[in-house]
């Protein structure tokens, strides 16, 4: 496990091929950064149990996207600017819940849910400047992300209450 955490700390800022689509060249992908961040946060939480010294001073935290709304790509190679990708924002909320930052998870979750239309449906993307729902509508991935994040926040909340 320590090797995986070390590896995440070494490669978080490297380019890769991502998980979404085949691309000609490696790029920086939000999902990859988020997964490395989650590994590092988990490592911090487990450091005492594993007898590993705290190495937070080596790690770098960056905001991905705009506020709690997260982009899927920094640059997808296509013309124009892509909106924030809804499932990525829910992944952030879920990751925050997993590491025990329930308040941040709720804030991210509520900020993302607030973008739903008048009947509670979400699209694939959100234009941060206008709040307009972009891309595929309604988007199943977005709603699956919502459900998973809500379940993660609920579980983390119950765990925090049990420990209090």
Secondary structure as UniProt FT lines:
FT   HELIX           2..11
FT   TURN            12..13
FT   HELIX           30..50
FT   HELIX           56..58
FT   TURN            67..68
FT   STRAND          84..85
FT   HELIX           86..98
FT   TURN            99..100
FT   HELIX           102..113
FT   TURN            114..115
FT   TURN            118..119
FT   STRAND          123..126
FT   TURN            128..130
FT   STRAND          133..137
FT   HELIX           140..163
//
